[in-house]
Structure formats: C-alpha cells, structure tokens
Amino acid sequence: GAVMLASAAGGREFDHHGMRDSDEIDLGGLWLRALATPGHTGEHLAFLLLDGDRPVGVFTGGSLLAGAAARTDLVSPDRTEELARAQYQSLRRLAKLPDEVLVWPTHGAGSFCSGPSGGERTSSIGREKATNLLLRAPDEESFVAALLGSLGSFPPYFLRLPEINRRGPDLLAQPSSLDQLSVAQVQTLVRSGARLLDVRPMADFAACHPSGSLSIPLRGVFATWLGWIAPHDRPIVVIRADDQDPDEVAWQAAKVGYDNLAGELAGGIKAWSAAGLPTTRTPLVTAEKMDGQLMIDVRQAAEFANGHIPGALNIELGALAESPPGMPTEPLVVMCAHGERAMSAASLLEAAGYRDVAVLPGGAHEWAARRGGRLATGR
C-alpha cells in the first residue's frame, strides 16, 4: 500500500513515515522537502517540491492559502493567539521562496478552515507577496490582529477531527449504502429519538415534508452542514428524491465521521404521505410579496456585514441549530444567499415549535433588485 507521510510531532497511532523539518523524500527524479510551518496546527508541515535544486511548487496545506491564511483557532481557544503568531512566522518563511514557486494549498475559497477568504485554489509566491493582505502585514501584531479579527464561526465537528486524525480514521472497505426502512420501522426509530433528515432540493422540501424533519439539501457542501446542524449522537433516517444517489449521501456523511445513518425511508415522502403521517409545507415568498414580516438572515456574520436587508436580524444557521433563540411569535421570513441554508433554518424553527415561517429564495442583492431598495452594511 501507499506510504503515509505525516509530521513526526503529531503523535499519530497509525502506520506512517514521520517527517521533520528539512527531511526529504525521493519521488523518483523529484524530491519533497518538509518545511515546519506551525499555525493551523502546532505540528503543521508544508512540502516543497524540488526538481534537483530548483523549487517548483510548495504544498502549503493549512498555512499560506491563495489570498488568505488558514485559521488558528481549531486546536484550542487557549492556543489561538500563540498559533497565530506561529502562522506569521510560517508565512514569512514561505515568502522567502522564489516568486515563481507555485502555491498548492489544501484549502480553497469558501473553506471554513480558511481565514479571510481567497478567491482562487492555487497561486504563486510572487502573486501572494503582491496581493495577500495577511502576507503584506507590516509586523506580527498587525498580522495577528487581522487574522484573529477575520475568524468567523466554524462547524463543531471540526473539534472532533484532530483526535480522529491522530488515531487514524476507519477504512471503508466498500462504498457505504443506506438500508431500506419501512414506514413502521422509521416510526419506531423516531419514537426512540432518531432524527428525520430530508436531503431533497429546497423546493421539494418546501412543498411537503415530514413534520419536524431537518432539511439539508444534498449538494457540494452537504457534509459541512450535516456536521454543523445534524445530531451525531443519535440515529438519522434519510429521506431523499428518487434521482438522488443514496451512496453519495452515505459517503458524504462518512467523510465527517457520521456513522449514525440508520438507513432511508423506502418510498420517500410518497410513502410517508400515503401512510397518513403528519406533513408540513413551508411557504416560499418573493421579495414583492413581503410585507413587514420579521426577517431572519442566517448567513455568516461577514456575509451579513457586506450587505443585508435593512432591519434584518442576523442569526447564523449554526447558532440557530445549537440553541434556537426565543423570538417573537409574529410571522418570520428566513433568508440566506440562495435559499438552502434558509430552508435548513426554517426546518429547525418548525421543529422548535414555530408555525408561521416562510423562506425567501435568493439573496439580499436579489431582494434589492426586485424591490428597488438599498442594502444596509455593517453588523
């Protein structure tokens, strides 16, 4: 099998080749040199690709990103500033490489492992020196202030991953699959505490869904939001559309350590409805039809600050999942950037007992275009 290269300082319990700063590996004409770049974690390594003595590119992992740097608050709150200062030194070390050296980070734009978001997946040392605001910080104090001031919330499952990574994840011998469950079996599981997870597209969920079910549409970021707002300590029963791949649902769940999928409801929403079990409809409203409802914007705080509907209340989706806040009993309209997060939030509110909840598809800019209004900025 393949040889796993990892930091010798990581305390890993699985078979691997431990690497330390300046250690090199022969790739058959090319070489990999380990560079100690603590920051994202204390033992973090980058890997410099060499063609003879010529640096070609650097696999920066969670240190230097395209237009950004990886966050330093995922290890422990007590070490966040310490690791931010280490990140400053690590980026300065990488900046000493020749300008033409390519930068290949692990994380890209939109990753919750990133600090201030970059817009590209790859870059070069020269480009980063010219455009990366963190790399251009005049001193360590300015860098630390900028990095720590930019950090938003992150999925709580991130805090479980370091120990999983240290022990080594379970190997999946074959693609995961979902067991087929009858309506009666699902009812028994729900009575025992299982959560219904509806992965159908937003519009399908809005039209009809099992009362109390959680909406997380199956898409590229499904695993992230599953790990953020779905329970990992009790069984989950999946409801999907006929054209959605059940193996993809199971695989994405496995990637974030969710091994608690009990199966899927055979027949989906049709079987649930045919059994006469409770269903709910979540209205979709247009900007033109809104008339004084309380607006809940569930985007990240930084997104909200860049432009939001005047009077909207910002409650991030992750915070809503952790502890639904007490809100007025007046009608609520939930929004995000496109609608998927808003539907997840609406499903959480419905499960918490709110009955007059609607979702605004589209985002703040679409609202402004349709209403001819101006967006507010700041928090």
C-alpha atoms as a printed R data frame, in Angstrom:
    type eleno elety resid chain resno       x      y       z
1   ATOM     1    CA   GLY     A     1   0.000  0.000   0.000
2   ATOM     2    CA   ALA     A     2   0.884  3.668  -0.159
3   ATOM     3    CA   VAL     A     3   3.147  5.216   2.463
4   ATOM     4    CA   MET     A     4   1.547  7.944   4.566
5   ATOM     5    CA   LEU     A     5   3.763 10.975   5.175
6   ATOM     6    CA   ALA     A     6   2.908 12.935   8.313
7   ATOM     7    CA   SER     A     7   4.524 15.128  10.914
8   ATOM     8    CA   ALA     A     8   6.590 13.142  13.392
9   ATOM     9    CA   ALA     A     9   5.321 15.507  16.097
10  ATOM    10    CA   GLY     A    10   1.667 14.575  15.560
11  ATOM    11    CA   GLY     A    11   1.551 11.565  17.890
12  ATOM    12    CA   ARG     A    12  -0.304  9.504  15.297
13  ATOM    13    CA   GLU     A    13  -1.249  5.932  16.140
14  ATOM    14    CA   PHE     A    14  -1.419  4.528  12.596
15  ATOM    15    CA   ASP     A    15   1.430  3.413  10.334
16  ATOM    16    CA   HIS     A    16   3.145  6.401   8.751
17  ATOM    17    CA   HIS     A    17   6.522  7.827   7.833
18  ATOM    18    CA   GLY     A    18   7.241 10.567  10.354
19  ATOM    19    CA   MET     A    19   8.675 13.746   8.827
20  ATOM    20    CA   ARG     A    20  10.592 16.564  10.489
21  ATOM    21    CA   ASP     A    21  11.734 19.941   9.230
22  ATOM    22    CA   SER     A    22  14.124 19.603   6.240
23  ATOM    23    CA   ASP     A    23  13.546 15.840   5.835
24  ATOM    24    CA   GLU     A    24  13.393 14.842   2.170
25  ATOM    25    CA   ILE     A    25  11.691 12.048   0.212
26  ATOM    26    CA   ASP     A    26  12.827 10.858  -3.235
27  ATOM    27    CA   LEU     A    27   9.871 10.663  -5.627
28  ATOM    28    CA   GLY     A    28  11.936  9.259  -8.490
29  ATOM    29    CA   GLY     A    29  13.546 12.335 -10.009
30  ATOM    30    CA   LEU     A    30  11.674 14.879  -7.925
31  ATOM    31    CA   TRP     A    31  12.063 15.462  -4.194
32  ATOM    32    CA   LEU     A    32   9.719 16.506  -1.403
33  ATOM    33    CA   ARG     A    33  11.231 18.532   1.434
34  ATOM    34    CA   ALA     A    34   9.308 19.019   4.675
35  ATOM    35    CA   LEU     A    35   9.031 22.591   5.947
36  ATOM    36    CA   ALA     A    36   7.871 23.147   9.528
37  ATOM    37    CA   THR     A    37   5.043 25.682   9.243
38  ATOM    38    CA   PRO     A    38   3.144 25.676  12.556
39  ATOM    39    CA   GLY     A    39  -0.009 27.757  12.804
40  ATOM    40    CA   HIS     A    40  -3.057 25.860  11.603
41  ATOM    41    CA   THR     A    41  -1.819 23.169  13.987
42  ATOM    42    CA   GLY     A    42   1.254 23.067  16.154
43  ATOM    43    CA   GLU     A    43   2.899 20.288  14.146
44  ATOM    44    CA   HIS     A    44   1.921 21.511  10.671
45  ATOM    45    CA   LEU     A    45   4.225 20.771   7.734
46  ATOM    46    CA   ALA     A    46   4.329 22.174   4.216
47  ATOM    47    CA   PHE     A    47   6.055 20.170   1.474
48  ATOM    48    CA   LEU     A    48   8.373 21.824  -1.048
49  ATOM    49    CA   LEU     A    49   8.588 20.076  -4.444
50  ATOM    50    CA   LEU     A    50  12.110 20.184  -5.883
51  ATOM    51    CA   ASP     A    51  13.423 19.359  -9.351
52  ATOM    52    CA   GLY     A    52  17.055 18.882  -8.455
53  ATOM    53    CA   ASP     A    53  17.887 22.037  -6.530
54  ATOM    54    CA   ARG     A    54  15.121 24.092  -8.179
55  ATOM    55    CA   PRO     A    55  11.938 24.695  -6.161
56  ATOM    56    CA   VAL     A    56   8.918 24.057  -8.379
57  ATOM    57    CA   GLY     A    57   5.975 24.397  -6.018
58  ATOM    58    CA   VAL     A    58   5.009 24.120  -2.403
59  ATOM    59    CA   PHE     A    59   2.115 22.132  -0.964
60  ATOM    60    CA   THR     A    60   1.238 24.635   1.738
61  ATOM    61    CA   GLY     A    61  -1.559 22.640   3.376
62  ATOM    62    CA   GLY     A    62  -3.115 24.858   6.050
63  ATOM    63    CA   SER     A    63  -0.513 27.624   6.124
64  ATOM    64    CA   LEU     A    64  -0.386 30.000   3.148
65  ATOM    65    CA   LEU     A    65  -3.603 29.914   1.116
66  ATOM    66    CA   ALA     A    66  -4.480 31.745  -2.076
67  ATOM    67    CA   GLY     A    67  -5.198 35.259  -0.837
68  ATOM    68    CA   ALA     A    68  -5.522 34.099   2.748
69  ATOM    69    CA   ALA     A    69  -4.103 32.029   5.588
70  ATOM    70    CA   ALA     A    70  -5.624 29.113   7.438
71  ATOM    71    CA   ARG     A    71  -7.284 29.846  10.750
72  ATOM    72    CA   THR     A    72  -5.523 29.112  14.026
73  ATOM    73    CA   ASP     A    73  -8.453 28.633  16.410
74  ATOM    74    CA   LEU     A    74  -9.295 24.983  15.712
75  ATOM    75    CA   VAL     A    75  -6.850 23.384  18.161
76  ATOM    76    CA   SER     A    76  -7.816 25.132  21.392
77  ATOM    77    CA   PRO     A    77  -9.040 28.594  22.396
78  ATOM    78    CA   ASP     A    78  -6.052 28.804  24.728
79  ATOM    79    CA   ARG     A    79  -3.635 28.390  21.821
80  ATOM    80    CA   THR     A    80  -5.317 30.560  19.184
81  ATOM    81    CA   GLU     A    81  -3.064 33.606  19.581
82  ATOM    82    CA   GLU     A    82   0.074 31.507  20.070
83  ATOM    83    CA   LEU     A    83  -0.629 29.666  16.826
84  ATOM    84    CA   ALA     A    84  -1.482 32.922  15.037
85  ATOM    85    CA   ARG     A    85   1.994 34.200  15.903
86  ATOM    86    CA   ALA     A    86   3.468 30.924  14.679
87  ATOM    87    CA   GLN     A    87   1.456 31.318  11.468
88  ATOM    88    CA   TYR     A    88   3.009 34.747  10.956
89  ATOM    89    CA   GLN     A    89   6.498 33.252  11.106
90  ATOM    90    CA   SER     A    90   5.495 30.346   8.852
91  ATOM    91    CA   LEU     A    91   4.156 32.649   6.152
92  ATOM    92    CA   ARG     A    92   7.305 34.754   6.337
93  ATOM    93    CA   ARG     A    93   9.357 31.608   5.822
94  ATOM    94    CA   LEU     A    94   7.349 30.630   2.754
95  ATOM    95    CA   ALA     A    95   7.606 34.163   1.363
96  ATOM    96    CA   LYS     A    96  11.388 33.715   1.107
97  ATOM    97    CA   LEU     A    97  10.902 31.140  -1.652
98  ATOM    98    CA   PRO     A    98  11.415 32.373  -5.243
99  ATOM    99    CA   ASP     A    99   8.484 34.305  -6.698
100 ATOM   100    CA   GLU     A   100   7.884 31.728  -9.448
101 ATOM   101    CA   VAL     A   101   7.277 28.883  -6.985
102 ATOM   102    CA   LEU     A   102   3.683 27.693  -7.287
103 ATOM   103    CA   VAL     A   103   1.448 27.542  -4.208
104 ATOM   104    CA   TRP     A   104  -0.795 24.493  -3.815
105 ATOM   105    CA   PRO     A   105  -2.845 24.780  -0.608
106 ATOM   106    CA   THR     A   106  -5.144 22.157   0.857
107 ATOM   107    CA   HIS     A   107  -7.956 24.638   1.478
108 ATOM   108    CA   GLY     A   108  -9.531 26.970  -1.044
109 ATOM   109    CA   ALA     A   109 -12.045 29.779  -1.172
110 ATOM   110    CA   GLY     A   110 -15.088 29.141   0.979
111 ATOM   111    CA   SER     A   111 -13.419 26.648   3.277
112 ATOM   112    CA   PHE     A   112 -14.231 27.105   6.956
113 ATOM   113    CA   CYS     A   113 -10.571 26.209   7.633
114 ATOM   114    CA   SER     A   114  -9.581 29.447   5.946
115 ATOM   115    CA   GLY     A   115  -9.126 32.861   7.471
116 ATOM   116    CA   PRO     A   116 -10.129 35.791   5.250
117 ATOM   117    CA   SER     A   117 -11.336 34.149   2.090
118 ATOM   118    CA   GLY     A   118  -9.224 33.979  -1.021
119 ATOM   119    CA   GLY     A   119 -10.786 33.598  -4.449
120 ATOM   120    CA   GLU     A   120  -8.517 31.006  -6.077
121 ATOM   121    CA   ARG     A   121  -7.441 27.437  -5.397
122 ATOM   122    CA   THR     A   122  -3.787 27.901  -6.432
123 ATOM   123    CA   SER     A   123  -1.341 30.773  -6.673
124 ATOM   124    CA   SER     A   124   2.378 31.585  -6.665
125 ATOM   125    CA   ILE     A   125   4.721 33.039  -4.082
126 ATOM   126    CA   GLY     A   126   5.127 36.220  -6.133
127 ATOM   127    CA   ARG     A   127   1.408 36.718  -6.508
128 ATOM   128    CA   GLU     A   128   0.827 36.174  -2.799
129 ATOM   129    CA   LYS     A   129   3.555 38.654  -1.854
130 ATOM   130    CA   ALA     A   130   1.876 41.227  -4.095
131 ATOM   131    CA   THR     A   131  -1.780 40.644  -3.219
132 ATOM   132    CA   ASN     A   132  -2.241 38.685   0.021
133 ATOM   133    CA   LEU     A   133  -3.122 41.268   2.673
134 ATOM   134    CA   LEU     A   134  -2.028 38.995   5.509
135 ATOM   135    CA   LEU     A   135   1.328 38.344   3.894
136 ATOM   136    CA   ARG     A   136   1.734 42.103   3.450
137 ATOM   137    CA   ALA     A   137   1.026 42.907   7.101
138 ATOM   138    CA   PRO     A   138   3.828 45.242   8.272
139 ATOM   139    CA   ASP     A   139   4.535 43.398  11.512
140 ATOM   140    CA   GLU     A   140   3.493 40.482  13.690
141 ATOM   141    CA   GLU     A   141   0.998 42.449  15.784
142 ATOM   142    CA   SER     A   142  -0.804 43.707  12.686
143 ATOM   143    CA   PHE     A   143  -0.910 40.193  11.244
144 ATOM   144    CA   VAL     A   144  -2.310 38.661  14.427
145 ATOM   145    CA   ALA     A   145  -4.950 41.372  14.752
146 ATOM   146    CA   ALA     A   146  -6.026 40.973  11.119
147 ATOM   147    CA   LEU     A   147  -6.143 37.177  11.200
148 ATOM   148    CA   LEU     A   148  -7.953 36.832  14.518
149 ATOM   149    CA   GLY     A   149 -10.335 39.645  13.652
150 ATOM   150    CA   SER     A   150 -11.396 37.834  10.498
151 ATOM   151    CA   LEU     A   151 -12.285 34.475  12.013
152 ATOM   152    CA   GLY     A   152 -15.933 33.566  11.823
153 ATOM   153    CA   SER     A   153 -17.745 30.561  13.238
154 ATOM   154    CA   PHE     A   154 -16.935 27.005  12.208
155 ATOM   155    CA   PRO     A   155 -18.688 23.617  12.356
156 ATOM   156    CA   PRO     A   156 -18.408 21.996  15.791
157 ATOM   157    CA   TYR     A   157 -17.355 18.680  14.268
158 ATOM   158    CA   PHE     A   158 -14.001 20.342  13.458
159 ATOM   159    CA   LEU     A   159 -13.144 19.984  17.137
160 ATOM   160    CA   ARG     A   160 -13.629 16.202  16.944
161 ATOM   161    CA   LEU     A   161 -11.469 15.721  13.867
162 ATOM   162    CA   PRO     A   162  -7.962 16.233  15.353
163 ATOM   163    CA   GLU     A   163  -8.331 13.172  17.562
164 ATOM   164    CA   ILE     A   164  -9.801 11.158  14.678
165 ATOM   165    CA   ASN     A   165  -6.871 12.250  12.503
166 ATOM   166    CA   ARG     A   166  -4.413 11.321  15.244
167 ATOM   167    CA   ARG     A   167  -5.866  7.834  15.733
168 ATOM   168    CA   GLY     A   168  -6.464  7.293  12.050
169 ATOM   169    CA   PRO     A   169  -9.943  7.022  10.541
170 ATOM   170    CA   ASP     A   170 -11.642  3.703   9.923
171 ATOM   171    CA   LEU     A   171 -11.023  2.401   6.418
172 ATOM   172    CA   LEU     A   172 -14.123  1.922   4.282
173 ATOM   173    CA   ALA     A   173 -13.778 -1.464   2.609
174 ATOM   174    CA   GLN     A   174 -16.583 -0.712   0.148
175 ATOM   175    CA   PRO     A   175 -18.860  2.195  -0.724
176 ATOM   176    CA   SER     A   176 -21.361  2.925   2.009
177 ATOM   177    CA   SER     A   177 -25.034  2.239   1.397
178 ATOM   178    CA   LEU     A   178 -28.318  3.066   3.091
179 ATOM   179    CA   ASP     A   179 -30.546  0.330   4.473
180 ATOM   180    CA   GLN     A   180 -34.153  0.415   3.286
181 ATOM   181    CA   LEU     A   181 -36.561  1.108   6.156
182 ATOM   182    CA   SER     A   182 -40.327  0.722   6.132
183 ATOM   183    CA   VAL     A   183 -42.620  3.437   7.426
184 ATOM   184    CA   ALA     A   184 -43.257  1.346  10.542
185 ATOM   185    CA   GLN     A   185 -39.527  0.923  11.168
186 ATOM   186    CA   VAL     A   186 -38.960  4.657  10.758
187 ATOM   187    CA   GLN     A   187 -41.776  5.446  13.182
188 ATOM   188    CA   THR     A   188 -40.205  3.135  15.760
189 ATOM   189    CA   LEU     A   189 -36.816  4.817  15.313
190 ATOM   190    CA   VAL     A   190 -38.318  8.312  15.595
191 ATOM   191    CA   ARG     A   191 -40.121  7.371  18.801
192 ATOM   192    CA   SER     A   192 -36.731  6.230  20.143
193 ATOM   193    CA   GLY     A   193 -35.116  9.586  19.334
194 ATOM   194    CA   ALA     A   194 -33.985  9.276  15.714
195 ATOM   195    CA   ARG     A   195 -33.945 12.432  13.550
196 ATOM   196    CA   LEU     A   196 -35.501 12.585  10.093
197 ATOM   197    CA   LEU     A   197 -33.075 14.160   7.608
198 ATOM   198    CA   ASP     A   198 -34.587 15.332   4.325
199 ATOM   199    CA   VAL     A   199 -31.901 15.782   1.642
200 ATOM   200    CA   ARG     A   200 -34.247 16.679  -1.225
201 ATOM   201    CA   PRO     A   201 -33.913 20.003  -3.061
202 ATOM   202    CA   MET     A   202 -35.198 23.057  -1.251
203 ATOM   203    CA   ALA     A   203 -38.338 23.455  -3.391
204 ATOM   204    CA   ASP     A   204 -39.337 19.818  -2.863
205 ATOM   205    CA   PHE     A   205 -38.950 20.146   0.896
206 ATOM   206    CA   ALA     A   206 -40.958 23.372   0.864
207 ATOM   207    CA   ALA     A   207 -43.858 21.710  -0.954
208 ATOM   208    CA   CYS     A   208 -44.211 18.819   1.507
209 ATOM   209    CA   HIS     A   209 -42.043 17.230   4.183
210 ATOM   210    CA   PRO     A   210 -42.491 15.132   7.322
211 ATOM   211    CA   SER     A   211 -43.320 17.444  10.204
212 ATOM   212    CA   GLY     A   212 -40.265 18.062  12.357
213 ATOM   213    CA   SER     A   213 -37.760 16.836   9.765
214 ATOM   214    CA   LEU     A   214 -34.444 18.604   9.159
215 ATOM   215    CA   SER     A   215 -33.691 19.966   5.693
216 ATOM   216    CA   ILE     A   216 -30.107 19.738   4.398
217 ATOM   217    CA   PRO     A   217 -30.225 19.578   0.587
218 ATOM   218    CA   LEU     A   218 -27.703 17.196  -0.980
219 ATOM   219    CA   ARG     A   219 -25.081 19.364  -2.692
220 ATOM   220    CA   GLY     A   220 -21.349 20.057  -2.619
221 ATOM   221    CA   VAL     A   221 -21.377 21.417   0.940
222 ATOM   222    CA   PHE     A   222 -23.790 18.795   2.291
223 ATOM   223    CA   ALA     A   223 -21.158 17.199   4.545
224 ATOM   224    CA   THR     A   224 -20.250 20.540   6.110
225 ATOM   225    CA   TRP     A   225 -23.819 21.398   7.057
226 ATOM   226    CA   LEU     A   226 -24.577 17.843   8.138
227 ATOM   227    CA   GLY     A   227 -21.668 18.082  10.563
228 ATOM   228    CA   TRP     A   228 -22.793 21.515  11.706
229 ATOM   229    CA   ILE     A   229 -26.505 21.123  12.379
230 ATOM   230    CA   ALA     A   230 -27.405 17.410  12.441
231 ATOM   231    CA   PRO     A   231 -27.036 15.246  15.566
232 ATOM   232    CA   HIS     A   232 -24.122 12.807  15.633
233 ATOM   233    CA   ASP     A   233 -25.154 11.055  18.848
234 ATOM   234    CA   ARG     A   234 -28.486  9.556  17.763
235 ATOM   235    CA   PRO     A   235 -29.747  7.696  14.674
236 ATOM   236    CA   ILE     A   236 -30.559  9.584  11.483
237 ATOM   237    CA   VAL     A   237 -33.105  8.422   8.912
238 ATOM   238    CA   VAL     A   238 -32.674  9.852   5.404
239 ATOM   239    CA   ILE     A   239 -35.459 10.950   3.067
240 ATOM   240    CA   ARG     A   240 -34.297 11.582  -0.498
241 ATOM   241    CA   ALA     A   241 -35.633 12.108  -4.003
242 ATOM   242    CA   ASP     A   242 -35.644  9.184  -6.444
243 ATOM   243    CA   ASP     A   243 -32.918 10.751  -8.597
244 ATOM   244    CA   GLN     A   244 -30.526 11.384  -5.698
245 ATOM   245    CA   ASP     A   245 -27.693  8.899  -5.157
246 ATOM   246    CA   PRO     A   246 -28.032  7.189  -1.755
247 ATOM   247    CA   ASP     A   247 -24.354  6.188  -1.815
248 ATOM   248    CA   GLU     A   248 -23.399  9.854  -2.158
249 ATOM   249    CA   VAL     A   249 -25.415 10.690   0.953
250 ATOM   250    CA   ALA     A   250 -23.720  7.913   2.926
251 ATOM   251    CA   TRP     A   251 -20.251  8.777   1.606
252 ATOM   252    CA   GLN     A   252 -20.507 12.461   2.452
253 ATOM   253    CA   ALA     A   253 -21.733 11.552   5.933
254 ATOM   254    CA   ALA     A   254 -18.829  9.144   6.436
255 ATOM   255    CA   LYS     A   255 -16.323 11.849   5.441
256 ATOM   256    CA   VAL     A   256 -17.217 13.869   8.533
257 ATOM   257    CA   GLY     A   257 -17.465 10.934  10.894
258 ATOM   258    CA   TYR     A   258 -21.231 10.403  10.774
259 ATOM   259    CA   ASP     A   259 -21.659  6.650  11.104
260 ATOM   260    CA   ASN     A   260 -25.129  7.009  12.618
261 ATOM   261    CA   LEU     A   261 -27.246  6.786   9.458
262 ATOM   262    CA   ALA     A   262 -29.828  4.137  10.311
263 ATOM   263    CA   GLY     A   263 -30.999  3.984   6.697
264 ATOM   264    CA   GLU     A   264 -33.501  5.659   4.411
265 ATOM   265    CA   LEU     A   265 -37.273  5.675   4.236
266 ATOM   266    CA   ALA     A   266 -38.216  3.265   1.448
267 ATOM   267    CA   GLY     A   267 -40.520  5.108  -0.921
268 ATOM   268    CA   GLY     A   268 -39.505  8.511   0.409
269 ATOM   269    CA   ILE     A   269 -42.019 11.270   1.002
270 ATOM   270    CA   LYS     A   270 -44.694  9.439  -1.032
271 ATOM   271    CA   ALA     A   271 -44.622  6.526   1.399
272 ATOM   272    CA   TRP     A   272 -44.786  8.889   4.371
273 ATOM   273    CA   SER     A   273 -47.764 10.781   2.945
274 ATOM   274    CA   ALA     A   274 -49.552  7.591   1.873
275 ATOM   275    CA   ALA     A   275 -49.345  6.350   5.452
276 ATOM   276    CA   GLY     A   276 -51.258  9.442   6.569
277 ATOM   277    CA   LEU     A   277 -48.414 10.705   8.747
278 ATOM   278    CA   PRO     A   278 -48.060 14.430   9.577
279 ATOM   279    CA   THR     A   279 -46.568 16.658   6.895
280 ATOM   280    CA   THR     A   280 -45.755 20.356   6.735
281 ATOM   281    CA   ARG     A   281 -45.479 22.880   3.918
282 ATOM   282    CA   THR     A   282 -43.010 25.770   4.172
283 ATOM   283    CA   PRO     A   283 -44.102 28.741   2.033
284 ATOM   284    CA   LEU     A   284 -41.669 30.348  -0.392
285 ATOM   285    CA   VAL     A   285 -42.180 34.101  -0.621
286 ATOM   286    CA   THR     A   286 -40.967 36.619  -3.171
287 ATOM   287    CA   ALA     A   287 -39.465 40.000  -2.416
288 ATOM   288    CA   GLU     A   288 -42.546 41.683  -3.854
289 ATOM   289    CA   LYS     A   289 -44.899 39.793  -1.524
290 ATOM   290    CA   MET     A   290 -43.036 40.581   1.695
291 ATOM   291    CA   ASP     A   291 -44.983 42.908   3.939
292 ATOM   292    CA   GLY     A   292 -43.482 43.682   7.324
293 ATOM   293    CA   GLN     A   293 -42.548 40.176   8.456
294 ATOM   294    CA   LEU     A   294 -39.545 39.809  10.749
295 ATOM   295    CA   MET     A   295 -36.576 38.880   8.546
296 ATOM   296    CA   ILE     A   296 -34.048 36.348   9.895
297 ATOM   297    CA   ASP     A   297 -30.787 36.319   7.894
298 ATOM   298    CA   VAL     A   298 -28.866 33.106   8.668
299 ATOM   299    CA   ARG     A   299 -25.690 33.864   6.739
300 ATOM   300    CA   GLN     A   300 -22.252 34.168   8.337
301 ATOM   301    CA   ALA     A   301 -21.655 37.467  10.130
302 ATOM   302    CA   ALA     A   302 -19.154 38.615   7.488
303 ATOM   303    CA   GLU     A   303 -21.658 37.945   4.697
304 ATOM   304    CA   PHE     A   304 -24.325 39.864   6.597
305 ATOM   305    CA   ALA     A   305 -21.984 42.814   7.159
306 ATOM   306    CA   ASN     A   306 -21.247 43.073   3.432
307 ATOM   307    CA   GLY     A   307 -24.886 43.771   2.636
308 ATOM   308    CA   HIS     A   308 -28.234 42.884   4.178
309 ATOM   309    CA   ILE     A   309 -31.885 43.854   4.066
310 ATOM   310    CA   PRO     A   310 -32.477 46.806   6.415
311 ATOM   311    CA   GLY     A   311 -33.999 45.646   9.687
312 ATOM   312    CA   ALA     A   312 -32.994 42.006   9.227
313 ATOM   313    CA   LEU     A   313 -31.844 40.089  12.289
314 ATOM   314    CA   ASN     A   314 -28.621 38.112  11.806
315 ATOM   315    CA   ILE     A   315 -28.646 34.693  13.491
316 ATOM   316    CA   GLU     A   316 -26.160 32.320  11.871
317 ATOM   317    CA   LEU     A   317 -27.529 28.920  10.913
318 ATOM   318    CA   GLY     A   318 -25.003 27.171  13.141
319 ATOM   319    CA   ALA     A   319 -26.040 29.231  16.159
320 ATOM   320    CA   LEU     A   320 -29.695 28.551  15.420
321 ATOM   321    CA   ALA     A   321 -29.000 24.820  15.453
322 ATOM   322    CA   GLU     A   322 -27.130 24.958  18.748
323 ATOM   323    CA   SER     A   323 -29.824 26.871  20.616
324 ATOM   324    CA   PRO     A   324 -32.898 28.268  18.853
325 ATOM   325    CA   PRO     A   325 -33.293 31.732  20.382
326 ATOM   326    CA   GLY     A   326 -36.536 32.991  21.768
327 ATOM   327    CA   MET     A   327 -38.166 35.136  19.099
328 ATOM   328    CA   PRO     A   328 -41.486 36.906  18.727
329 ATOM   329    CA   THR     A   329 -44.449 34.813  17.650
330 ATOM   330    CA   GLU     A   330 -45.016 37.132  14.693
331 ATOM   331    CA   PRO     A   331 -44.574 35.752  11.145
332 ATOM   332    CA   LEU     A   332 -40.949 35.027  10.239
333 ATOM   333    CA   VAL     A   333 -39.197 35.061   6.871
334 ATOM   334    CA   VAL     A   334 -35.815 33.329   6.719
335 ATOM   335    CA   MET     A   335 -33.178 34.098   4.107
336 ATOM   336    CA   CYS     A   336 -29.545 33.376   3.221
337 ATOM   337    CA   ALA     A   337 -27.676 33.804  -0.072
338 ATOM   338    CA   HIS     A   338 -29.617 31.319  -2.218
339 ATOM   339    CA   GLY     A   339 -32.199 29.562  -0.065
340 ATOM   340    CA   GLU     A   340 -30.726 26.231   1.045
341 ATOM   341    CA   ARG     A   341 -29.409 27.456   4.395
342 ATOM   342    CA   ALA     A   342 -32.628 29.383   4.922
343 ATOM   343    CA   MET     A   343 -34.667 26.210   4.410
344 ATOM   344    CA   SER     A   344 -32.448 24.385   6.906
345 ATOM   345    CA   ALA     A   345 -33.089 27.192   9.380
346 ATOM   346    CA   ALA     A   346 -36.838 27.124   8.716
347 ATOM   347    CA   SER     A   347 -36.892 23.386   9.406
348 ATOM   348    CA   LEU     A   348 -35.099 23.944  12.717
349 ATOM   349    CA   LEU     A   349 -37.576 26.661  13.681
350 ATOM   350    CA   GLU     A   350 -40.539 24.476  12.733
351 ATOM   351    CA   ALA     A   351 -39.144 21.629  14.831
352 ATOM   352    CA   ALA     A   352 -38.783 24.076  17.736
353 ATOM   353    CA   GLY     A   353 -42.468 24.959  17.525
354 ATOM   354    CA   TYR     A   354 -42.618 27.992  15.215
355 ATOM   355    CA   ARG     A   355 -45.564 27.687  12.873
356 ATOM   356    CA   ASP     A   356 -45.585 30.866  10.760
357 ATOM   357    CA   VAL     A   357 -42.236 30.511   8.968
358 ATOM   358    CA   ALA     A   358 -41.532 31.233   5.300
359 ATOM   359    CA   VAL     A   359 -38.361 31.254   3.194
360 ATOM   360    CA   LEU     A   360 -37.150 33.946   0.791
361 ATOM   361    CA   PRO     A   361 -35.263 32.231  -2.058
362 ATOM   362    CA   GLY     A   362 -32.398 34.217  -3.477
363 ATOM   363    CA   GLY     A   363 -30.302 36.651  -1.516
364 ATOM   364    CA   ALA     A   364 -30.134 40.215  -0.340
365 ATOM   365    CA   HIS     A   365 -28.960 41.557  -3.692
366 ATOM   366    CA   GLU     A   366 -31.864 39.888  -5.470
367 ATOM   367    CA   TRP     A   367 -34.222 41.458  -2.927
368 ATOM   368    CA   ALA     A   368 -32.680 44.881  -3.607
369 ATOM   369    CA   ALA     A   369 -33.022 44.434  -7.361
370 ATOM   370    CA   ARG     A   370 -36.651 43.362  -7.129
371 ATOM   371    CA   ARG     A   371 -37.708 45.948  -4.561
372 ATOM   372    CA   GLY     A   372 -35.505 48.777  -5.764
373 ATOM   373    CA   GLY     A   373 -34.200 49.122  -2.224
374 ATOM   374    CA   ARG     A   374 -30.743 49.715  -0.814
375 ATOM   375    CA   LEU     A   375 -28.898 47.239   1.354
376 ATOM   376    CA   ALA     A   376 -27.517 48.100   4.766
377 ATOM   377    CA   THR     A   377 -23.931 47.250   5.694
378 ATOM   378    CA   GLY     A   378 -22.136 46.505   8.943
379 ATOM   379    CA   ARG     A   379 -23.358 44.405  11.807
